[in-house]
Amino acid sequence: LGPTPLSGYLWSCLDGVRKAEDPLSAFLCGIGLTFEAANLDHSLRYREIFLQAGDHETAAVLQRVHDEEVHHVRLANVWLRRLAGAAPGSSEDLELYQRHAMPPAFVLY
């Protein structure tokens, strides 16, 4: 990444995970089903912007980010359901997310 330092912003926003009644489920919701899922919302839109600008290399990276995030979100969902003992094929996903997701403690620097 060059001289730019890595940010710990993501982790600082998840302080509530450590305080949650079920930290692992809160982590799965916070990282896998919130932050990682956010990349699904934006990666394809930005891919299209870079394609329109003629930057096919960056567009390919954004496509790869999107494809990987699909797997990350699916994995978080599978494990959240397993930990909760949800029946396969049941429609409990939203209820599980609402029960375990912590409101982000956005830190403004």
C-alpha positions in Angstrom: 0.0 0.0 0.0 3.0 2.3 -0.1 3.7 4.9 2.5 0.0 5.4 3.6 -0.5 3.7 6.9 -3.3 1.2 7.3 -6.4 2.3 9.2 -7.8 0.7 12.2 -11.1 2.5 11.7 -13.1 -0.7 11.0 -12.0 -2.3 14.2 -12.5 0.8 16.3 -16.1 0.9 15.0 -16.8 -2.5 16.4 -16.2 -1.9 20.1 -19.7 -3.0 20.8 -18.9 -6.5 19.6 -16.7 -7.1 22.7 -19.6 -5.9 24.9 -22.3 -8.0 23.2 -24.0 -10.8 24.9 -22.9 -13.1 22.0 -19.7 -11.5 20.7 -19.1 -14.1 17.9 -22.6 -13.6 16.5 -22.2 -9.8 16.8 -18.9 -10.0 15.0 -20.4 -12.0 12.2 -23.2 -9.4 11.8 -20.8 -6.5 12.2 -18.1 -7.6 9.8 -19.6 -10.2 7.5 -23.2 -8.9 7.2 -22.6 -5.1 7.5 -19.1 -4.0 6.5 -18.4 -6.7 4.0 -21.9 -6.5 2.6 -21.4 -2.7 2.1 -18.8 -3.6 -0.6 -21.6 -5.4 -2.4 -23.5 -2.2 -2.5 -20.7 -0.2 -4.0 -18.2 -2.4 -5.8 -20.2 -2.9 -9.0 -21.2 0.8 -9.2 -17.6 1.9 -9.0 -16.6 -0.9 -11.4 -18.9 0.7 -14.0 -17.5 4.1 -13.4 -13.9 2.9 -14.0 -15.0 1.0 -17.1 -16.6 4.2 -18.4 -13.3 6.0 -17.7 -11.4 3.3 -19.6 -9.6 1.9 -16.6 -10.2 -1.8 -17.1 -7.5 -2.9 -14.6 -9.2 -1.1 -11.7 -12.6 -2.3 -12.9 -11.3 -5.9 -12.8 -10.1 -5.4 -9.2 -13.5 -4.1 -8.2 -15.2 -7.1 -9.8 -12.9 -9.4 -7.9 -13.7 -7.5 -4.6 -17.4 -8.0 -5.3 -17.0 -11.7 -6.1 -15.0 -12.3 -2.9 -17.4 -10.3 -0.8 -20.3 -12.6 -2.0 -18.4 -15.5 -0.4 -17.6 -13.6 2.8 -21.2 -12.5 3.3 -22.4 -16.0 2.6 -19.9 -17.5 5.1 -21.0 -15.0 7.8 -24.6 -15.9 7.2 -24.0 -19.6 7.3 -22.1 -19.4 10.6 -24.6 -17.0 12.2 -27.4 -19.5 11.3 -25.4 -22.5 12.6 -24.6 -20.7 15.9 -28.3 -19.9 16.3 -29.4 -23.4 15.4 -31.6 -22.0 12.6 -33.2 -24.7 10.4 -31.8 -24.9 6.9 -34.0 -23.0 4.5 -35.8 -21.1 7.2 -36.4 -17.4 6.9 -34.8 -16.3 10.2 -32.0 -14.3 8.7 -33.4 -10.8 9.3 -34.5 -11.7 12.9 -31.0 -13.1 13.6 -29.3 -10.0 12.2 -31.6 -7.7 14.2 -30.9 -9.7 17.4 -27.1 -9.7 17.1 -26.1 -6.7 15.1 -24.5 -3.9 17.2 -25.1 -0.3 16.2 -21.9 1.0 14.8 -20.0 3.2 17.2 -18.7 5.5 14.5 -15.6 7.3 15.7 -14.9 10.7 14.1 -11.2 11.6 14.1 
